[in-house]
Amino acid sequence: MITVFIVSAPSGSGKSTLVNEIRKLVPGLDFSVSYTTRPPRGSEHGGREYYFVSRPEFEAMARNGDFLEYADVFGNYYGTAQRVLKKAEENGHDLLLDIDVQGAELVKQKLHEAVRIFILPPDLQTLEWRLRNRGADKEKDIERRLATARREIENYSKYDYILVNDRLEESVESLKAIILSERRKRSEVAPSPLDGELAARAELSRLANVQQRVAPILESFRRPPQAGASGSN
């Protein structure tokens, strides 16, 4: 039985970087490249970051039942193809899905055993800095992403694990521990001392164990935006 891992985060939280690092470190883990109707950005290539398709093509796939989940995000469709799950099952690999909270909810309804992981930035100010520093969005898009982030983080309690991505190396190791420990739970192989270490590290990120750390982060998102703050960076 394969395990499906769902990773969600507000835009700018460093989710893509974490996922890319994990794909290098964890064998037997398939990754779903999503379909989208938005145009490529910068050096993006079709089939690597996304499969870029037209809106009519995407809607035709949706009508045909080709998607495990799909949603309209910022006026563009994003979706996970059904075939990636089937392929992972055929290969005996676990599956990693990089999808937003809408998609995560839809997948969880279909795949009840899926493990959900939410990535948080250290605070709202750090998230805003990251969005502005990457230089990929216009001001109105940044403001929209920040507003969406405020809504998305309120869903954190629906996830099994919460990772605060303030130090990349530590976050990568924590995500790796979560994936490997969950995988071992479903394995028939006898446990080893390393399994205990992985499980202990994974438990530090379990929802029930991060409430104190998460509280000030959530509070930073709930404070009313300060006048003129968006142009301070």
MOPEQUI-V435295 format. One record per residue. N is the residue number from 0. PSI is psi in radians with two decimals (none if undefined). OMEGA is omega in radians with two decimals (999 if undefined). Layout:
# MOPEQUI-V435295
n: {N | N}
psi: {PSI | PSI}
omega: {OMEGA | OMEGA}
This chain:
# MOPEQUI-V435295
n: {0 | 1 | 2 | 3 | 4 | 5 | 6 | 7 | 8 | 9 | 10 | 11 | 12 | 13 | 14 | 15 | 16 | 17 | 18 | 19 | 20 | 21 | 22 | 23 | 24 | 25 | 26 | 27 | 28 | 29 | 30 | 31 | 32 | 33 | 34 | 35 | 36 | 37 | 38 | 39 | 40 | 41 | 42 | 43 | 44 | 45 | 46 | 47 | 48 | 49 | 50 | 51 | 52 | 53 | 54 | 55 | 56 | 57 | 58 | 59 | 60 | 61 | 62 | 63 | 64 | 65 | 66 | 67 | 68 | 69 | 70 | 71 | 72 | 73 | 74 | 75 | 76 | 77 | 78 | 79 | 80 | 81 | 82 | 83 | 84 | 85 | 86 | 87 | 88 | 89 | 90 | 91 | 92 | 93 | 94 | 95 | 96 | 97 | 98 | 99 | 100 | 101 | 102 | 103 | 104 | 105 | 106 | 107 | 108 | 109 | 110 | 111 | 112 | 113 | 114 | 115 | 116 | 117 | 118 | 119 | 120 | 121 | 122 | 123 | 124 | 125 | 126 | 127 | 128 | 129 | 130 | 131 | 132 | 133 | 134 | 135 | 136 | 137 | 138 | 139 | 140 | 141 | 142 | 143 | 144 | 145 | 146 | 147 | 148 | 149 | 150 | 151 | 152 | 153 | 154 | 155 | 156 | 157 | 158 | 159 | 160 | 161 | 162 | 163 | 164 | 165 | 166 | 167 | 168 | 169 | 170 | 171 | 172 | 173 | 174 | 175 | 176 | 177 | 178 | 179 | 180 | 181 | 182 | 183 | 184 | 185 | 186 | 187 | 188 | 189 | 190 | 191 | 192 | 193 | 194 | 195 | 196 | 197 | 198 | 199 | 200 | 201 | 202 | 203 | 204 | 205 | 206 | 207 | 208 | 209 | 210 | 211 | 212 | 213 | 214 | 215 | 216 | 217 | 218 | 219 | 220 | 221 | 222 | 223 | 224 | 225 | 226 | 227 | 228 | 229 | 230 | 231 | 232}
psi: {2.19 | 2.80 | 2.32 | 2.17 | 2.21 | 2.15 | 2.17 | 2.72 | 2.70 | 2.58 | 2.25 | 0.03 | -0.11 | 0.29 | -0.80 | -0.69 | -0.78 | -0.81 | -0.75 | -0.69 | -0.73 | -0.63 | -0.48 | -0.48 | -0.48 | 1.96 | 2.80 | 0.49 | 1.85 | 2.64 | 2.36 | 2.05 | 2.03 | 2.78 | 2.54 | 2.71 | -0.04 | 2.68 | 2.73 | 2.62 | 2.43 | -2.10 | 0.25 | 2.52 | 2.48 | 2.33 | -0.18 | -1.21 | -0.79 | 2.86 | 1.99 | 2.09 | 2.85 | 2.85 | -0.77 | -0.68 | -0.78 | -0.81 | -0.57 | -0.72 | -0.71 | -0.74 | -0.57 | -0.04 | 0.49 | -0.16 | 2.40 | -0.65 | 2.68 | 2.75 | 2.78 | 2.06 | 2.07 | 0.60 | 0.07 | 2.57 | 2.53 | 2.42 | 2.68 | 2.17 | 2.46 | -0.59 | -0.45 | -0.60 | -0.77 | -0.72 | -0.73 | -0.73 | -0.70 | -0.64 | -0.19 | 0.48 | 2.66 | 2.87 | 2.30 | 2.15 | 2.20 | 1.60 | 2.82 | 3.13 | -0.55 | -0.87 | -0.66 | -0.71 | -0.72 | -0.74 | -0.72 | -0.58 | -0.54 | -0.63 | 1.53 | -0.44 | 0.02 | 2.50 | 2.16 | 2.31 | 2.20 | 2.27 | 2.20 | 2.49 | 2.90 | -0.54 | 3.04 | -0.70 | -0.72 | -0.72 | -0.79 | -0.74 | -0.76 | -0.75 | -0.73 | -0.64 | -0.49 | -0.26 | 0.47 | -0.19 | 2.64 | 2.88 | -0.78 | -0.57 | -0.66 | -0.79 | -0.66 | -0.70 | -0.66 | -0.72 | -0.70 | -0.68 | -0.71 | -0.67 | -0.73 | -0.70 | -0.32 | -0.18 | 0.06 | -0.60 | -0.16 | -0.13 | 2.71 | -0.61 | 2.57 | 2.17 | 2.21 | 1.95 | 1.33 | -0.48 | 1.99 | -0.86 | -0.75 | -0.68 | -0.70 | -0.79 | -0.65 | -0.75 | -0.72 | -0.76 | -0.70 | -0.86 | -0.82 | -0.65 | -0.69 | -0.64 | -0.74 | -0.53 | -0.54 | 0.06 | 2.63 | 0.02 | 2.47 | 2.42 | 2.69 | 2.93 | -0.59 | -0.62 | -0.67 | -0.68 | -0.75 | -0.78 | -0.71 | -0.72 | -0.72 | -0.69 | -0.48 | -0.45 | 0.02 | 2.50 | -0.80 | -0.32 | 0.07 | 0.14 | -0.77 | -0.68 | -0.60 | -0.52 | -0.89 | -0.48 | -0.82 | -0.70 | -0.65 | -0.50 | -0.41 | -0.27 | 2.47 | 2.44 | 2.42 | 2.45 | 2.24 | -0.02 | -0.57 | -0.35 | 0.25 | -0.22 | none}
omega: {-3.13 | 3.07 | 3.08 | 3.11 | 3.13 | 3.10 | 3.13 | 3.12 | 2.99 | 3.10 | -3.14 | -3.12 | -3.13 | -3.10 | -3.09 | 3.10 | 3.11 | -3.12 | 3.13 | 3.13 | -3.13 | 3.14 | 3.10 | -2.96 | -3.03 | 3.11 | 3.09 | -3.13 | 3.10 | 3.13 | 3.13 | 3.02 | -3.05 | 2.99 | 3.08 | 3.08 | 3.11 | 3.13 | 3.09 | 3.08 | 3.02 | -3.07 | -3.14 | 3.12 | 3.11 | -3.13 | 3.10 | 3.07 | 3.13 | 2.85 | -3.09 | -3.11 | 3.10 | 3.12 | 3.09 | 3.11 | -3.13 | -3.11 | 3.08 | 3.09 | 3.13 | 3.12 | -3.12 | -3.14 | -3.07 | -3.05 | 2.98 | 3.04 | 2.98 | -3.11 | 3.05 | -3.11 | -3.12 | 3.08 | 3.08 | 3.09 | 2.98 | -3.12 | 3.10 | -3.09 | 3.10 | -3.01 | -3.11 | 3.09 | 3.14 | -3.14 | 3.11 | 3.12 | 3.12 | -3.12 | -3.08 | -3.13 | 2.95 | -3.06 | 3.12 | 3.13 | 3.09 | -3.03 | -3.09 | -3.03 | 3.09 | -3.14 | 3.14 | 3.13 | 3.14 | 3.14 | -3.13 | 3.12 | -3.13 | -3.09 | -3.00 | -3.09 | -3.13 | 3.13 | -3.08 | -3.10 | -3.13 | 3.13 | 3.10 | 2.94 | 3.14 | 3.11 | -3.12 | -3.10 | 3.11 | 3.12 | 3.14 | 3.12 | -3.13 | -3.14 | -3.12 | -3.05 | -3.12 | 3.01 | -3.08 | -3.01 | 3.01 | -3.08 | -3.12 | 3.12 | 3.09 | 3.13 | 3.13 | 3.11 | 3.11 | 3.10 | 3.11 | 3.12 | 3.12 | 3.13 | -3.04 | -3.07 | 3.09 | 3.11 | -3.02 | -3.07 | 3.09 | -3.05 | -3.11 | -3.11 | 3.08 | 3.08 | 3.04 | -3.04 | 3.08 | 3.06 | -2.99 | -3.07 | 3.13 | 3.14 | 3.11 | -3.13 | 3.12 | 3.12 | 3.09 | 3.14 | 3.12 | -3.10 | -3.09 | 3.14 | 3.08 | 3.10 | -3.10 | 3.10 | -3.09 | -3.11 | 3.10 | 3.13 | -3.14 | -3.11 | 3.12 | 3.09 | 3.12 | 3.12 | 3.12 | 3.11 | 3.12 | -3.12 | -3.14 | 3.13 | 3.13 | -3.10 | 3.11 | -3.12 | 3.12 | -3.04 | -3.07 | -3.04 | -3.06 | -3.02 | -3.11 | -3.13 | -3.07 | -3.03 | -3.13 | 3.09 | 3.12 | -3.13 | 3.14 | 3.12 | -3.08 | 3.12 | 3.10 | 3.09 | 3.10 | -3.14 | 3.08 | -3.09 | -3.06 | -3.12 | -3.05 | -3.11 | 999}
